[in-house]
Amino acid sequence: MRFLASAAALAALAAAAVAAAPPLDLRRVDVKAEPLAYLDGETELEGHLARDAALEGPRPVVLVVHEWWGLGDHARRSAERLAAHGYLGFAVDMYGKGRITKDGKQAGEWSGAVKKDPATIERRLRAALDALKGSPEADLSRVACIGFCFGGTVSLEAAWAGLDLRAAISFHGNPAGPPAEKAKGVKASILVLHGADDPFVPEATLRGFEKSMRENGIDWAFAQFGGAVHSFTNPEADGSFNPGAKHHPVAAARSWAIADAFLAERLR
């Protein structure tokens, strides 16, 4: 299916999020977060695990993949937001412990090294899930993966790798369909949330993604937001690095409303 980004459609989707998600009573939410160290082979990784301590027992897991800068505040806050909504939010580390930068060249090198090697993406995300095994709070039969920019692309790659995900959500990523040989192994429902004025994603890429979803019979949804460019969910994106990467509060709120409804549907 495809979500249309008309005002009426977005209003309906926001209402659906409220209806589909469990009520959020902030008086009873007690979000606790802490670093969680784990390994991919000999590579040390450190994620950010967030949970609502007011809840008891296992809950669905949502992996959160950071932007190309590395694991920073935006991914951490997103994991904590998800914890407040009743999930176990785990902001994962795709680069290695302590690897975070504000330098675009360095970020490009790190992200490029990961993106060109799908095996690394799969291995690092499986390592994150392995780190949660044995946790009484993690229901690993109900897992989703979301990500921002680089992380949005990684989330889709996780679905194409056949990870046992119920949902994969890309916020302002660069969407591409799965390789033909992997298409039949996709288990996740796919949601792409896109800035309609994102200068980094060619129109041909979007059309190719839609074509791939249809041809491979994948369950998918797509929404784009007028006036929004790259990085529209991140309050720290002020356009100083590139005017094509800037926070858009309205698009951020609308995209999260859609994502909330999608997660509530797929992880219930």
DAKABEL-V952383 format. One record per backbone hydrogen bond with DSSP energy under -0.5 kcal/mol. CO is the residue of the C=O (numbers start at 1). NH is the residue of the N-H. E is the energy in kcal/mol with one decimal. If there is no record, write none. Layout:
BEGIN
CO&NH&E + CO&NH&E
END
This chain:
BEGIN
6&10&-2.6 + 7&11&-2.3 + 8&12&-2.2 + 9&13&-2.3 + 10&14&-2.5 + 11&15&-2.1 + 12&16&-2.1 + 13&17&-2.1 + 14&18&-1.7 + 15&19&-2.1 + 16&20&-3.0 + 17&21&-2.4 + 23&25&-0.8 + 24&26&-0.8 + 25&28&-2.1 + 25&29&-0.5 + 30&53&-3.1 + 32&51&-2.6 + 34&49&-2.7 + 36&47&-2.8 + 38&45&-2.8 + 40&43&-2.2 + 42&44&-0.6 + 43&40&-2.2 + 44&97&-2.7 + 45&38&-2.2 + 47&36&-2.0 + 48&91&-2.7 + 49&34&-2.1 + 50&89&-1.8 + 51&32&-3.1 + 51&53&-0.8 + 52&55&-1.7 + 59&139&-2.6 + 60&88&-2.9 + 61&63&-0.5 + 61&144&-2.3 + 62&90&-2.4 + 63&146&-3.0 + 64&66&-0.5 + 64&92&-2.1 + 65&148&-1.7 + 67&70&-1.6 + 69&101&-2.1 + 70&72&-0.9 + 72&76&-2.0 + 73&77&-3.2 + 74&78&-1.9 + 75&79&-2.2 + 76&80&-2.1 + 77&81&-2.4 + 78&82&-2.2 + 79&83&-2.0 + 80&84&-1.9 + 81&85&-0.8 + 82&85&-0.7 + 82&87&-2.1 + 83&86&-1.8 + 87&89&-0.9 + 88&62&-2.5 + 88&90&-0.5 + 89&50&-3.3 + 89&91&-0.5 + 90&64&-2.7 + 90&92&-0.8 + 91&48&-2.3 + 92&66&-0.5 + 92&94&-0.6 + 96&99&-2.2 + 98&100&-1.3 + 99&71&-0.6 + 102&104&-0.6 + 103&107&-2.6 + 104&108&-2.5 + 105&109&-1.9 + 106&110&-2.5 + 107&111&-2.8 + 108&112&-2.3 + 109&113&-2.0 + 110&114&-1.5 + 111&115&-2.9 + 112&116&-2.0 + 114&117&-1.5 + 117&120&-1.4 + 117&121&-1.4 + 118&122&-2.5 + 119&123&-2.4 + 120&124&-2.8 + 121&125&-2.1 + 122&126&-2.4 + 123&127&-2.1 + 124&128&-1.7 + 125&129&-2.1 + 126&130&-2.7 + 127&131&-1.7 + 128&132&-0.6 + 129&132&-1.2 + 129&133&-0.6 + 130&133&-1.1 + 132&135&-2.2 + 135&138&-1.2 + 137&59&-1.9 + 137&139&-0.6 + 138&140&-1.0 + 139&61&-0.6 + 139&142&-1.7 + 142&61&-2.6 + 143&166&-3.5 + 143&167&-0.8 + 144&63&-2.8 + 145&169&-2.5 + 146&65&-2.6 + 147&171&-2.8 + 148&151&-2.6 + 149&152&-0.6 + 149&153&-1.9 + 150&154&-2.3 + 151&155&-2.3 + 152&156&-1.7 + 153&157&-2.3 + 154&158&-2.3 + 155&159&-1.5 + 156&160&-2.5 + 157&161&-1.8 + 158&163&-1.8 + 159&162&-1.6 + 163&165&-2.6 + 166&189&-1.8 + 167&145&-2.0 + 168&191&-2.3 + 169&147&-1.5 + 169&171&-0.6 + 170&172&-0.6 + 170&193&-3.1 + 171&149&-2.5 + 173&175&-0.7 + 179&182&-2.0 + 179&183&-1.1 + 180&183&-0.5 + 182&185&-1.5 + 183&186&-1.3 + 189&168&-2.4 + 190&221&-1.8 + 191&170&-2.7 + 192&194&-0.5 + 192&223&-2.4 + 193&172&-2.9 + 194&196&-0.6 + 194&225&-2.0 + 195&198&-2.1 + 198&201&-0.9 + 200&202&-0.6 + 202&205&-0.8 + 202&206&-1.4 + 203&207&-2.4 + 204&208&-2.3 + 205&209&-2.2 + 206&210&-2.5 + 207&211&-2.4 + 208&212&-2.2 + 209&213&-2.4 + 210&214&-2.3 + 211&215&-2.6 + 212&216&-2.0 + 213&217&-0.5 + 213&218&-1.9 + 214&217&-1.0 + 218&220&-0.6 + 219&190&-2.8 + 221&192&-2.2 + 222&3&-0.8 + 223&194&-3.0 + 224&226&-0.5 + 225&196&-1.8 + 225&228&-1.7 + 228&197&-2.5 + 229&232&-0.8 + 230&246&-2.0 + 231&234&-1.6 + 232&248&-2.5 + 233&235&-0.7 + 234&237&-1.8 + 236&238&-1.2 + 237&247&-3.3 + 242&245&-2.3 + 244&230&-2.3 + 245&239&-0.8 + 248&252&-2.7 + 249&253&-2.4 + 250&254&-2.5 + 251&255&-2.7 + 252&256&-2.2 + 253&257&-1.9 + 254&258&-1.9 + 255&259&-2.6 + 256&260&-2.9 + 257&261&-1.8 + 258&262&-2.3 + 259&263&-2.8 + 260&264&-2.5 + 261&265&-2.0 + 262&266&-2.5 + 263&267&-2.7 + 264&268&-0.6
END
